[in-house]
């Protein structure tokens, strides 16, 4: 039987590990992580099996897997708590190390009000409530079932923030304006509604590509900031701000089973495609393009690219000494992604945390290196923001 002392020890071990790894430096955030019982927000989690695939469900009330369940819940790992019929995760509890970095980047001060986009399990709303108090916290999620479960878990743990079912991409007007907005889901572009519903001097913390960017608002409603060092990949916002991305199976079906125009490619461009800092850059520029890779043999990898908006696709056969590209659809996806990759190379191959973003009240997005006025900047196109 697990006692309250056991749970407290598990939380303390988690905090100690995050402090040792450098993810956690704030005493305020550390105290919140030490106080909030994560297991109350994840009564069932999916086991991770070989290759990062999801296995069977581990339930808190199953003695046969109780130890493994608790190790998963109190590890510094994201845990998946809900999946769609196609196997796509639709709710998870974020990796605690990432949560700690984000909460510190949110720059919470006494008296701040905060809107969380993506309630999920409710664990992050509990951390926010622990730091700021229930009345300061509003959390929304598109999934009414998740909202009901999260509100119940929050109440059991002793927290009662405002939790409601709403489309977070439109913000939440009843509680606006907010001092802070934090999104625990990924977006392709920062919704203009988030800026409109923030106080001047406020901060919007968003996840784009696999980066986290704190955007500080000035008096005219423009928000700007640099990406933090910590990388993070969140579940895509629902409904997605653009066509929902294809599953890997669907990408394989489209690309491997289709015919199109052939051309020779450059090995150097394939190397850019998969280099982590360049991938971060091109995914910012082309957020509707999804990528997968198939290892056909020791000598050949096939990279698949699909544009969710047009169903255009590219199949890139990368051998030891040659590259063959097949692509079809109204867009030449490979050519366009390569153009962005070469732009990154020409900019001096900047790491992701040298990049920053400026978002204007009308939804314009400008990506820049080091400083907004550095002379290296690009307008990002994409789906209209709300």
N, C-alpha and C positions, 0 to 999 in steps of 0.2 A: 504494500500500500504506500502511495506517495503522500507525504505529509506536507504541510505548509512550509516547514523548515526545508524540505527537499526542494520545493519550488523556488524558495528564496535563494538557496545555494545555486541552483541552475541559473537564475537570473544574474547573480553576482559573478558566476563564472563567465557568462556571456559578456558582461560589462568589462571584466578584466581582460578578456581576449580582445575586445574591440579597442581598449586602451593600449594594449601591447602592440596591436597591428597598426596603430596610428589613425584608425578611423574615428576615434572618439577622443575629443580633447575638452569638451565643455562639461563642467560639473553639473550644470542644470540638465543637460540631455542625459548624462550618465545616471543621475538620480531618477529620471523618468524611466529609463530602461530597466533600472533596478527595481522599480516599483510596480510596473505594469506586467501582469501575468500573460505572456504570449499564448500559452496553451488554451486560455479561455476563448481565444479568437480563432482557433484552428482545431476543432474537435475531430476533424478527419483531414488527412493530408495524403497526397499521392506519393508512393514510393518511387524514387528515381532508380532506374535500372541501367544497364550497360548502354553507352552511347547517348546518355542524357534523356532517354525515353521515359515515359511515365508508366509505372507498373500499377499494382493493385493499391487499393485504399488502405491506409493504416488508421484505425480509429482509437481514440483515447480510451474508450471503454472496453477494448479488447485486450485481455491480459497477455495473450500470446505475443503481441507486438508492442506492448507498453513501453519497454525500454528503448526500442528502435524509434518509436513515435516521439518520445521525449527528447532523444538525441537529435532528431530532425528538427523539432520545434525550437529547441534552444541552441541550435547551431547557427553559425553565421552564414546561413544559406537561405535563399528564397524557397518558399514552400507553396506548391500549387494546391489549391483547395477546391477548385471547380473547373470542369472542362465542358466544352460544347460537344454535341453528338459526333462531330467530325474529329474529335480528339484535340482540338485547339484549346489551350488554357484560356479561361475567361475570368478567373479570379485567382489571386495569389497573395501571400504575405511577403512583402519585399525583404530582401536580404538585410538583416539588422545593421550591418556595417554601412550599407548604402543609406539606410534610413537615418543613421546617426550623422553622416556627412550632410545629407539634405537638411535635416533639422538645424544643424549648425549654420549651414549656408542661408537658411531662412531668416537668420538674425532676429530671433524672437525677443521681444522686449515686454516688460510688464505693461498691460493695458492694450496690447495688440489684439486685433480681431483677425481671424484667419478663416479662409475658405479652402477646404480640401476637395479636389476633384478626383473622384475614384475612391469611394469608401472601402470597397473590398471587404476584408474581414472585420474592419473596424479597429485594428491594432494601432495604426498610425493616428487615428482620431483619438484613441485613448492616450497615446503619448502626448499629443497636442493638448488634450484636456488636463493631463497631469501637470503640464508646464504652465498653461495659461488660465485654466479653469474652464468649466463646462460652457459658461455663457459666452465665452470668447470664440468658440469653435463651431463652425458649420461644415458639414460634410455631405456631399451629394454623390449619388451613383445612378447610372442608367438602369440598373437591374433591381427591381422592387424586391425580389427574393433576397438578394444580398443585403439590401437595406434593412429588411426585417430581421435577418439573422444577426447583422452587425449591431443593430440597436439592442437586441436581446443580450448579446455578449457584452456590450458596453455596460448595460444595466447590471448584469451579474458581477462585473468587475468594479462596479461602483461609479461609473461615469455616465453622464447624461447630456452630451452635446446635442445640438440640432442635427439630426440625420434624416435625410429625405431623398426620395426617388426623383431625379431630375436629370436632364441632359446637361452634363457639366461643361460641354463645349460652348454652351451659351451662358456659363457662369450661373449665378443664383441671385437674382435681383432683390428678393425680399430682405436679404441681410446686407446688401451693398450700401456704401462702399466698404471695402476691406483694407486692412493694413498689409496683409499677406495673402497670397494665393499660392497653393502648392498642388501640383498635379502628380499623382502617383499612377499615371498612365501615360503612354507616349502619344505625341501629336506630330503631324507632319508640318503644321504651321501653328504659331501661337494665335489663338482666337482673339480678335480685337475686343470681344466682349470682356475678356479678362482684364484688359487694360482699362476699359471704360468703367469697370466695377472696382477699381483700385484707387486708393487715395494717392495724390501726388506725394512722392517720397516713399511710397509703398514698394513692395517687391513681389514679383511673380516668379516662381520657381518652376521651370518647365523641363520636360524631357523630349529632346529631338535627336534623331539618329540614335546613337547610344551615349549621348552626353546630357549632362545636367547644367542648365544655365540660369543663374539668378539675374533677373532683369529689373533694374531699379527705374522707377518712373520719375520723370521730371515734370515741371509745372505744365507743359503743353500736352502731357499724356504720352510722350514718347518713352519707350523703355529700352534699356541697353545694359549689356553686361558680358563678361567673359565666361566661357565654359570652365567648370571646375575640373580638377585633375581626376576625380573619381569617375569611372565610367559606369553606366547603368543602362539596362535594356528592360523596358517595362512592356506589359501587355498593351496593345493598341487600344486607344479610346473607342468605345462603342456608343452610338454608331460612329464608325470611323469618319474622319474629316476627309472623305474621298472614298473611292471604291475599296472594299475590304480586300486585303491581300490574299493571294491564292495559297493553298496548302502546298507542301512539297510534292505530294502525290500529283496534284493538279499541274504543278510546274513541269514535272517529269512527263506527264501525259501530253501537255501542249508542246514542249520543246523537243522531246525525243521522238514523238510521233508525227511531227509536222515537217513540211518541206518549205523551203524558202530560198532566198538569194544567197549565194555563196561568195565569200571573198577571203583573201589571205589576211591574217592578223599579225601583230607584232608581239613577240614574247615579252618585251618590256612593258607593254600595255597590260598584259595579264598579271605581271608582277605588281603593277600599280593597283589593279583592281582589288587584290587581296591583301595589300599592305594596310595594316590596321588604321594608321592615321589618314591614309588616302581614302579608305573605305568610309571612315567617318565623314570625310569631306563630300564624297560623291553622294552618300545617302542623304546628306542635308540638301544638296542641290536637286536630287531626284528621289524624293521620299516615296513616290508611288511605284518605284522599281524594286522588285524583290529578287533575291539572289539565292541560289543553291548550287552545290557542287557534287558531282558524282565521280568517284575514283573507278575508272573502267579497268585500268591495269597499272602496273608499276610505272609505265611510260606514258600514260594518258589520263588526264583529268578533264572532265567536261563541266564547264561553268554554264549555269542556266540563269537567264535574266528575263523577267516578265514585268511588263508595265500593266499594273492593275487597272488603269483608266482606259486603256485601248486594246488590251489583250495582245499587244505587240510583244514579240519575244525574240531572244537570241540564244543560240547554242554555240558555245565556244570550245572547240576541241584543242586542248593545249597539250602538245607532245613535247618530247625532249628538245627538239630543234625547230619545230614549226607550229604555227597556229592556224586553224581553219575555223572560219566564222560562218554560221548559217543564221539568217534572221528574216523575220516576216512580220507583216502588219503595217499600220500607217506610220509608225515611228521606226527608225533604225536605232533600236535601243542600245546596241553595242557601240555604235559610232558616237552617240550622244554621251554615254557614260564615259567613254574614252576621252572625249573632249574635256569633260570635267576633271578627270584624273590628270590629264596633262596640264590643266590650269593649276592644279594643286602643286605639281612638280615645278612649274615655272615660278610659283610663289615662294619657293625655297623649302618645300616639303614640311610645312609647319605641323607640329604636334597638335592634337585636338584642343589642348588647354591654352594654346596661343590664339585660338579663334574666339571671336565674340560675335554677338548678334545685336542688331538694333531693330526694334519693331515700332512702327509708327501707328497712330490712332486709326488710320484708314486700312491697316493690315499689311502695309509694306514691310518686307523683311530684307535687311542688308547684312551680309556676312562679311566680317573683316578680320585682319590679322593684327594682333597686338593692341591696336588702338583704333577707334572709329575713323580717325583722320590720318591713318598710316599711309594712305595711298594705295593700299591693296584691299579692295572691297568689291563685292559682287551682289547684284540684286538677285534674290531668290524668287523664282516663280513657283506656282503651285496652286492648290485648291484655295478658293475664296474663304477668308476667315469671316466669322460671324460678328 
